[in-house]
Amino acid sequence: MSIKNYEFWFVVGSQFLYGPEVLDTIKVRAAEMADKMNASGNLPCKIVYKGTVKTNIEMTILSKEANYDDKCAGIITWCHTFSPSKMWINGFANLQKPYCHFATQYNREIPNEEIDMDFMNLNQAAHGDREHGFIAARLRMPRKIIAGYWQDEDVQKRIGSWMRAAVGVAVSKNLKVMRFGDNMREVAVTEGDKVEVQAKLGWQVNTWPVGTLVEVMNEVTDQEIDELMETYRTKYEFATEDLETVRYQAREEIAIKKMMDEEGCMAFSNTFQDLYGMKQLPGLATQHLMAQGYGYGGEGDWKVAAMTAILKTMSEGQSGGTTFMEDYTYHLEKGNEYSLGAHMLEVCPSVASKKPRIEIHPLGIGDREAPARLVFEGREGQAIVVSLVDMGGRLRLICQDIQCVKPIMDMPNLPVARVMWKALPDLITGLEAWITAGGAHHTVLSYDVTAEQMKDWARMMDIEFVHINKDTNIETLEQDLFLADLAWKLK
């Protein structure tokens, strides 16, 4: 489901104490606030005013309805007046959707001439939000607290940012990953407990035979390939005359997409060690599938495949780009250090700085024909790289801030898509921090999704979050990881 089809329920807290006129006013104001925030253009999803909660049973019923409404991606609450927090307990205890406490008030300023006790009884969010906040803290609920005036652009954008993370949760809870073959042999970090991941994150991760994919490939028609070739021509430059090799990639793409769509999968993984019956490792095929929003993981890395799909959904409608990525090699010139990210073939063209080129080159591994692939440089800009690892008993999400740059050299003999970046706080410290935290070599790189959104997502999913940024130092990180290890063992 597209991000724009999700909605967030706006639930206002009050009580019967203030009389029906106050409640009528609150209803009108809450609807107005929802309408104006929706019209602002700062929210990726619609806010729907669902009513003013005044009793325990009202909140309990609302929570149940939210849990079973697939369009509802979360609840945003605000207390216009004082709302006794015991009335929220049963509803909060049952709530299974992300929750944001919006601490705001209807009026921007205190009206000097108008303020009296009637005004105070109606406008006491400062009173109500504190009571409301206590119960969530007491229940130890995962929550996002956003404070500020509801008409301010920066406040609305913070809500919009949280919405994207909450949609990532909705996608995660229904995510299916199609694996073609197993993991690359002897690799540790791509392993993981699929049962625990499904229980914790909702992912269904299963394997389909490569032979079945080949059977579907054999059923692809020339007309289907011709149509996809036309799409390639509109999006990419052809730097090869070997159209049969490109057509074979189109055949692979069509077959993979058919199988995923039939099974309701949003992500897939494969490995060059299991290409039984295939002539080429999917390169262009995989890249163009990612450009359409599917997630991918190389060498059977189903965790990064799922995370790529989730981040792509979270960033829908934005223009920076999100891709499967791998740290490949370093430039270690003193004071001028960079990482070069790439992969054998599979980097999404959504991150390209210019129109990608379709080229054909030998792969060197996999013992198959030279595959067609998209070759390009990544764009400049701030980004993050994200890695989800299984620590044995818990999941850890590691996020590092990076600054992508125009590659400092042409690398004319490297026929792959690539992105060059400066890791924060610097390459050496960032590298030591990444390794200390156990970060994988496969990541998701995104120019659109932020570290705050990934922190929000991790909190909603109840998993550990590690952020490597401009302020990171190894001593503090080691201490934080040690304390986190103790804390998560107690959970």
C-alpha positions as CSV (number, residue, x, y, z in Angstrom):
1,M,0.0,0.0,0.0
2,S,1.3,3.4,-0.9
3,I,2.3,5.7,2.0
4,K,-0.4,8.2,1.0
5,N,-3.1,5.6,1.6
6,Y,-2.2,5.3,5.3
7,E,-3.9,7.5,7.9
8,F,-3.2,8.6,11.5
9,W,-6.0,8.9,14.0
10,F,-6.1,12.2,16.0
11,V,-7.5,11.5,19.4
12,V,-8.1,14.4,21.8
13,G,-8.3,13.9,25.6
14,S,-10.8,15.6,27.9
15,Q,-13.5,14.7,30.4
16,F,-17.2,15.5,31.2
17,L,-16.2,17.9,34.1
18,Y,-16.3,21.0,31.9
19,G,-19.8,20.6,30.4
20,P,-21.1,20.0,26.9
21,E,-20.3,23.5,25.5
22,V,-16.6,22.9,26.2
23,L,-16.7,19.4,24.5
24,D,-18.5,20.9,21.5
25,T,-15.8,23.5,21.2
26,I,-13.1,20.9,21.5
27,K,-14.7,18.8,18.7
28,V,-14.8,21.8,16.3
29,R,-11.3,22.8,17.1
30,A,-9.8,19.3,16.7
31,A,-11.5,18.9,13.3
32,E,-10.1,22.3,12.3
33,M,-6.6,21.4,13.4
34,A,-6.7,18.1,11.5
35,D,-8.0,19.8,8.3
36,K,-5.4,22.6,8.4
37,M,-2.5,20.3,9.1
38,N,-3.6,18.0,6.2
39,A,-3.8,21.1,3.9
40,S,-0.3,22.3,4.9
41,G,1.5,19.9,2.5
42,N,3.9,19.0,5.3
43,L,2.4,15.6,6.1
44,P,2.9,12.4,3.9
45,C,-0.3,10.9,5.3
46,K,-3.8,12.1,6.3
47,I,-4.7,12.9,9.9
48,V,-8.2,11.8,10.8
49,Y,-10.0,13.3,13.8
50,K,-11.5,10.3,15.6
51,G,-13.1,11.9,18.6
52,T,-12.6,13.2,22.0
53,V,-11.9,10.5,24.6
54,K,-13.7,11.1,27.9
55,T,-14.0,7.6,29.4
56,N,-12.0,4.4,29.8
57,I,-14.4,2.5,27.5
58,E,-14.2,5.1,24.7
59,M,-10.4,4.7,24.6
60,T,-10.5,0.9,24.9
61,I,-12.9,0.7,21.9
62,L,-10.9,3.2,19.9
63,S,-7.7,1.2,20.5
64,K,-9.3,-2.0,19.3
65,E,-10.6,-0.4,16.2
66,A,-7.2,1.1,15.4
67,N,-5.5,-2.3,15.9
68,Y,-7.8,-3.9,13.3
69,D,-7.8,-1.1,10.7
70,D,-5.1,-1.7,8.2
71,K,-5.2,1.9,7.0
72,C,-4.5,3.2,10.5
73,A,-0.7,3.4,10.9
74,G,-0.7,5.1,14.3
75,I,-2.4,7.3,16.8
76,I,-1.6,10.9,17.6
77,T,-3.0,12.2,20.9
78,W,-3.4,15.6,22.5
79,C,-5.1,16.7,25.6
80,H,-7.1,19.9,25.1
81,T,-8.1,19.9,28.8
82,F,-7.2,17.9,31.8
83,S,-7.8,14.2,30.9
84,P,-7.5,11.9,34.0
85,S,-4.9,9.4,32.9
86,K,-6.4,6.3,34.4
87,M,-9.1,6.4,31.7
88,W,-6.3,5.7,29.1
89,I,-4.8,2.6,30.8
90,N,-6.9,-0.1,29.2
91,G,-6.7,1.5,25.8
92,F,-3.0,2.0,25.9
93,A,-2.4,-1.6,27.3
94,N,-4.3,-2.9,24.2
95,L,-2.8,-0.6,21.6
96,Q,-0.7,-2.3,19.0
97,K,-0.1,0.7,16.7
98,P,2.6,3.4,17.0
99,Y,1.7,6.3,19.3
100,C,2.7,10.0,19.2
101,H,2.0,12.4,22.1
102,F,1.5,15.8,20.5
103,A,2.0,18.4,23.2
104,T,0.4,21.6,21.7
105,Q,-2.5,24.0,22.3
106,Y,-5.1,25.5,20.1
107,N,-4.1,29.2,20.7
108,R,-0.6,30.4,20.0
109,E,-0.5,33.2,22.6
110,I,-2.1,33.9,25.9
111,P,-4.8,36.5,25.2
112,N,-4.2,39.2,27.8
113,E,-7.6,40.8,27.7
114,E,-9.7,37.7,27.3
115,I,-8.1,35.3,29.7
116,D,-10.4,34.3,32.6
117,M,-11.4,31.1,34.3
118,D,-13.6,30.0,31.4
119,F,-10.6,30.4,29.1
120,M,-8.4,28.5,31.6
121,N,-10.9,25.6,31.9
122,L,-11.1,25.2,28.1
123,N,-7.4,25.8,27.3
124,Q,-5.3,23.8,29.7
125,A,-3.2,21.5,27.5
126,A,-0.2,22.4,29.7
127,H,-2.1,20.7,32.5
128,G,-3.6,17.8,30.5
129,D,-0.4,16.9,28.6
130,R,1.5,16.3,31.8
131,E,-1.1,14.0,33.2
132,H,-1.3,12.2,29.9
133,G,2.4,11.9,29.6
134,F,2.7,10.4,33.0
135,I,0.6,7.3,32.2
136,A,2.6,6.5,29.1
137,A,5.8,6.8,31.1
138,R,4.3,4.7,33.9
139,L,3.2,2.0,31.4
140,R,6.7,2.3,29.7
141,M,5.1,2.7,26.3
142,P,7.2,3.2,23.2
143,R,6.2,6.7,22.1
144,K,7.2,9.8,20.3
145,I,6.7,13.1,22.0
146,I,6.5,16.2,19.8
147,A,6.0,19.6,21.4
148,G,5.3,22.9,19.7
149,Y,2.5,25.0,18.1
150,W,0.4,22.9,15.7
151,Q,0.5,25.5,12.8
152,D,4.3,25.8,12.8
153,E,5.9,24.3,9.7
154,D,8.8,22.7,11.6
155,V,6.4,21.1,14.1
156,Q,4.3,19.7,11.2
157,K,7.4,18.4,9.5
158,R,8.4,16.5,12.7
159,I,5.0,14.9,12.7
160,G,5.4,14.0,9.1
161,S,8.8,12.5,9.7
162,W,7.4,10.4,12.5
163,M,4.6,9.3,10.2
164,R,7.1,7.9,7.8
165,A,8.7,5.8,10.5
166,A,5.3,4.6,11.6
167,V,4.4,3.6,8.1
168,G,7.7,1.6,8.1
169,V,6.3,-0.3,11.0
170,A,3.1,-1.0,9.2
171,V,5.0,-2.3,6.2
172,S,7.3,-4.4,8.4
173,K,4.4,-6.1,10.1
174,N,3.2,-7.4,6.7
175,L,6.5,-7.8,4.9
176,K,7.3,-11.0,2.9
177,V,10.8,-11.7,1.6
178,M,11.4,-14.2,-1.2
179,R,14.8,-16.0,-1.1
180,F,16.2,-17.6,-4.2
181,G,18.7,-20.1,-2.7
182,D,20.4,-19.8,0.7
183,N,23.0,-17.5,2.1
184,M,26.5,-17.3,0.7
185,R,28.4,-20.2,2.3
186,E,30.3,-19.6,5.5
187,V,29.1,-15.9,5.9
188,A,28.1,-15.2,9.5
189,V,26.4,-11.8,9.5
190,T,23.8,-12.7,6.9
191,E,22.5,-15.4,9.2
192,G,19.7,-14.8,11.7
193,D,16.7,-16.2,13.6
194,K,13.8,-16.0,11.1
195,V,11.3,-17.2,13.7
196,E,12.4,-14.4,16.1
197,V,12.4,-11.9,13.3
198,Q,8.8,-12.8,12.4
199,A,7.7,-12.6,16.0
200,K,9.4,-9.3,16.5
201,L,9.2,-7.5,13.2
202,G,6.5,-9.3,11.4
203,W,8.7,-10.5,8.4
204,Q,7.8,-13.7,6.6
205,V,11.1,-15.0,5.1
206,N,10.9,-18.1,3.0
207,T,12.8,-19.8,0.2
208,W,11.8,-20.5,-3.4
209,P,13.8,-22.8,-5.7
210,V,16.0,-21.2,-8.3
211,G,14.7,-23.9,-10.6
212,T,11.2,-22.5,-10.2
213,L,12.4,-19.0,-11.2
214,V,14.0,-20.5,-14.3
215,E,10.7,-22.1,-15.2
216,V,8.9,-18.8,-14.9
217,M,11.7,-17.1,-16.9
218,N,11.1,-19.6,-19.7
219,E,7.4,-18.6,-19.9
220,V,8.2,-14.9,-20.3
221,T,7.1,-13.8,-23.8
222,D,9.0,-11.7,-26.4
223,Q,6.3,-9.1,-26.2
224,E,6.8,-8.7,-22.4
225,I,10.5,-8.3,-23.0
226,D,10.0,-5.8,-25.8
227,E,7.8,-3.6,-23.5
228,L,10.4,-3.7,-20.7
229,M,13.2,-2.9,-23.2
230,E,11.3,0.3,-24.2
231,T,11.2,1.2,-20.5
232,Y,14.9,0.7,-20.2
233,R,15.4,3.0,-23.3
234,T,13.5,5.8,-21.7
235,K,15.3,5.6,-18.3
236,Y,18.8,4.6,-19.2
237,E,21.5,5.1,-21.8
238,F,22.5,2.1,-23.8
239,A,26.3,1.8,-23.8
240,T,26.2,-1.6,-25.5
241,E,25.0,-3.1,-28.7
242,D,24.6,-6.6,-27.2
243,L,20.8,-6.4,-26.9
244,E,20.4,-10.1,-26.3
245,T,22.3,-9.8,-23.0
246,V,20.1,-6.9,-22.0
247,R,17.0,-8.8,-23.0
248,Y,18.1,-11.7,-20.8
249,Q,18.2,-9.3,-17.8
250,A,14.7,-8.2,-18.8
251,R,13.5,-11.8,-18.8
252,E,15.0,-12.3,-15.3
253,E,13.3,-9.1,-14.0
254,I,9.9,-10.0,-15.4
255,A,10.1,-13.5,-13.9
256,I,11.3,-12.3,-10.4
257,K,8.6,-9.6,-10.4
258,K,5.9,-12.1,-11.3
259,M,6.9,-14.5,-8.5
260,M,7.1,-11.7,-5.9
261,D,3.8,-10.1,-6.9
262,E,2.0,-13.5,-6.9
263,E,3.3,-14.2,-3.4
264,G,2.8,-10.7,-2.1
265,C,6.6,-10.2,-1.5
266,M,8.2,-6.8,-1.3
267,A,11.8,-7.9,-1.2
268,F,14.1,-10.7,-2.4
269,S,17.6,-12.1,-2.1
270,N,19.8,-14.3,-4.2
271,T,23.4,-15.5,-4.4
272,F,25.9,-16.0,-7.1
273,Q,26.6,-19.4,-5.6
274,D,23.2,-20.7,-6.6
275,L,22.3,-19.8,-10.2
276,Y,21.2,-23.2,-11.3
277,G,19.8,-23.0,-14.8
278,M,20.5,-19.3,-15.2
279,K,22.9,-17.7,-17.7
280,Q,23.5,-14.5,-15.8
281,L,23.4,-13.2,-12.3
282,P,20.6,-10.6,-12.2
283,G,22.2,-7.2,-12.4
284,L,20.1,-4.7,-14.4
285,A,17.1,-6.8,-13.4
286,T,17.7,-6.3,-9.7
287,Q,18.6,-2.6,-10.1
288,H,15.4,-1.8,-12.0
289,L,13.3,-3.8,-9.5
290,M,14.8,-1.7,-6.7
291,A,14.0,1.4,-8.6
292,Q,10.3,0.3,-8.5
293,G,10.4,0.0,-4.7
294,Y,11.3,-3.6,-4.1
295,G,14.0,-4.5,-1.5
296,Y,17.0,-6.5,-2.3
297,G,19.9,-8.3,-0.5
298,G,22.9,-9.8,-2.1
299,E,24.5,-13.2,-1.1
300,G,21.2,-14.3,0.5
301,D,21.1,-11.4,2.9
302,W,17.4,-11.4,3.7
303,K,17.7,-8.9,6.5
304,V,19.1,-6.1,4.3
305,A,16.6,-7.0,1.6
306,A,13.7,-6.4,4.0
307,M,15.2,-3.2,5.4
308,T,15.7,-1.8,1.9
309,A,12.0,-2.4,1.2
310,I,11.0,-0.7,4.4
311,L,13.2,2.4,3.9
312,K,12.0,2.7,0.4
313,T,8.4,2.8,1.6
314,M,9.4,5.3,4.4
315,S,11.0,7.6,1.8
316,E,8.2,7.3,-0.9
317,G,7.6,10.6,-2.6
318,Q,11.1,12.0,-1.8
319,S,13.8,12.4,-4.4
320,G,17.1,11.5,-2.7
321,G,17.1,7.8,-3.3
322,T,17.5,4.6,-1.2
323,T,19.6,1.6,-2.1
324,F,21.1,-1.7,-1.1
325,M,24.8,-1.0,-0.5
326,E,28.1,-2.5,0.6
327,D,31.3,-1.0,1.9
328,Y,33.9,-2.0,-0.6
329,T,37.2,-0.2,-0.2
330,Y,38.8,2.8,1.5
331,H,40.8,5.8,0.4
332,L,43.2,6.3,3.3
333,E,45.1,9.4,2.3
334,K,45.9,11.2,5.6
335,G,43.2,13.9,6.2
336,N,41.4,13.0,3.1
337,E,39.8,9.6,3.9
338,Y,36.8,8.2,2.0
339,S,34.7,5.0,1.8
340,L,33.8,3.6,-1.6
341,G,30.5,1.8,-1.6
342,A,29.5,-0.4,-4.4
343,H,28.5,-4.0,-5.2
344,M,29.1,-6.5,-7.9
345,L,26.0,-5.3,-9.8
346,E,23.1,-4.3,-7.6
347,V,23.0,-0.7,-6.6
348,C,19.7,1.1,-7.1
349,P,19.6,3.9,-9.8
350,S,17.5,6.0,-7.5
351,V,20.8,7.4,-6.0
352,A,22.4,8.2,-9.4
353,S,23.7,11.7,-10.0
354,K,23.2,11.4,-13.8
355,K,21.3,9.1,-16.2
356,P,22.7,5.6,-15.7
357,R,24.3,3.6,-18.5
358,I,23.6,0.0,-19.4
359,E,26.9,-1.8,-19.8
360,I,28.1,-5.4,-20.1
361,H,31.2,-6.6,-18.4
362,P,32.5,-10.0,-17.1
363,L,31.7,-10.5,-13.4
364,G,34.6,-12.7,-12.4
365,I,32.5,-14.8,-10.0
366,G,29.5,-17.0,-10.3
367,D,30.8,-18.9,-13.4
368,R,28.1,-17.4,-15.7
369,E,27.9,-15.1,-18.7
370,A,28.9,-11.4,-18.4
371,P,25.7,-9.7,-17.2
372,A,24.3,-6.3,-18.1
373,R,24.2,-3.8,-15.3
374,L,23.7,0.0,-14.7
375,V,26.8,2.0,-14.1
376,F,26.7,5.4,-12.5
377,E,28.1,7.6,-9.7
378,G,26.0,8.4,-6.7
379,R,24.9,11.9,-5.9
380,E,26.3,14.3,-3.3
381,G,24.5,15.0,-0.1
382,Q,23.9,13.9,3.5
383,A,22.8,10.3,4.0
384,I,22.7,7.4,6.4
385,V,23.8,3.8,6.1
386,V,21.7,1.3,8.2
387,S,22.5,-2.3,9.2
388,L,20.3,-4.7,11.1
389,V,22.2,-7.5,12.8
390,D,21.2,-10.5,15.0
391,M,23.1,-10.4,18.2
392,G,21.7,-13.7,19.5
393,G,18.6,-13.1,21.6
394,R,18.0,-9.6,20.2
395,L,18.2,-7.5,17.1
396,R,20.5,-4.4,16.9
397,L,19.9,-1.6,14.4
398,I,23.0,0.4,13.6
399,C,22.8,3.7,11.8
400,Q,25.7,5.9,10.7
401,D,25.6,9.4,9.4
402,I,27.6,10.0,6.2
403,Q,28.4,12.8,3.7
404,C,28.3,11.5,0.2
405,V,30.6,13.3,-2.3
406,K,31.4,13.3,-5.9
407,P,34.0,10.5,-6.4
408,I,37.5,12.0,-6.2
409,M,38.6,9.9,-9.2
410,D,37.0,8.6,-12.3
411,M,37.8,4.9,-11.8
412,P,37.3,4.2,-15.6
413,N,38.0,0.5,-15.2
414,L,35.5,-0.2,-12.4
415,P,32.3,-1.1,-14.3
416,V,29.8,-0.9,-11.3
417,A,27.6,1.7,-9.8
418,R,29.3,3.4,-6.8
419,V,28.9,6.0,-4.1
420,M,31.7,7.7,-2.3
421,W,31.3,9.2,1.2
422,K,32.9,10.6,4.3
423,A,31.9,8.6,7.3
424,L,31.1,10.6,10.5
425,P,32.7,11.6,12.8
426,D,35.6,10.6,10.5
427,L,36.5,7.5,8.6
428,I,38.8,6.0,11.2
429,T,36.6,6.6,14.2
430,G,33.5,5.7,12.3
431,L,35.0,2.5,11.0
432,E,36.2,1.5,14.5
433,A,32.7,2.3,15.9
434,W,30.9,0.3,13.2
435,I,33.1,-2.7,13.8
436,T,32.7,-2.3,17.6
437,A,28.9,-2.4,17.2
438,G,29.0,-5.4,14.9
439,G,27.7,-3.6,11.8
440,A,27.5,-5.7,8.7
441,H,29.1,-5.1,5.3
442,H,25.7,-5.0,3.6
443,T,23.7,-1.9,4.4
444,V,20.8,0.3,3.2
445,L,22.0,3.7,2.1
446,S,19.4,6.5,2.0
447,Y,19.5,10.2,1.3
448,D,15.9,10.6,2.4
449,V,15.4,8.6,5.6
450,T,17.0,10.2,8.7
451,A,18.7,8.7,11.8
452,E,15.8,10.1,13.9
453,Q,13.3,8.2,11.8
454,M,15.3,5.0,12.2
455,K,15.5,5.6,15.9
456,D,11.7,6.0,16.0
457,W,11.3,2.9,13.9
458,A,13.5,0.9,16.3
459,R,11.7,2.2,19.3
460,M,8.3,1.2,17.8
461,M,9.7,-2.3,17.0
462,D,11.3,-2.6,20.4
463,I,14.8,-3.3,19.2
464,E,18.2,-1.9,20.1
465,F,19.4,1.3,18.3
466,V,23.0,2.4,17.8
467,H,23.7,5.8,16.2
468,I,27.2,6.7,15.0
469,N,27.4,10.4,14.3
470,K,29.6,13.5,14.5
471,D,29.7,13.2,18.3
472,T,30.7,9.5,18.6
473,N,33.8,8.5,20.4
474,I,34.9,4.9,20.9
475,E,35.2,5.0,24.7
476,T,31.6,6.2,25.2
477,L,30.3,3.8,22.5
478,E,31.9,0.8,24.2
479,Q,30.4,1.8,27.5
480,D,26.9,2.4,25.9
481,L,27.1,-1.0,24.2
482,F,28.1,-2.7,27.5
483,L,25.2,-1.1,29.4
484,A,22.8,-1.9,26.5
485,D,23.8,-5.5,26.6
486,L,23.0,-5.7,30.3
487,A,19.7,-3.9,29.8
488,W,18.5,-6.0,26.9
489,K,19.4,-9.2,28.6
490,L,17.0,-8.2,31.4
491,K,14.1,-7.5,29.1
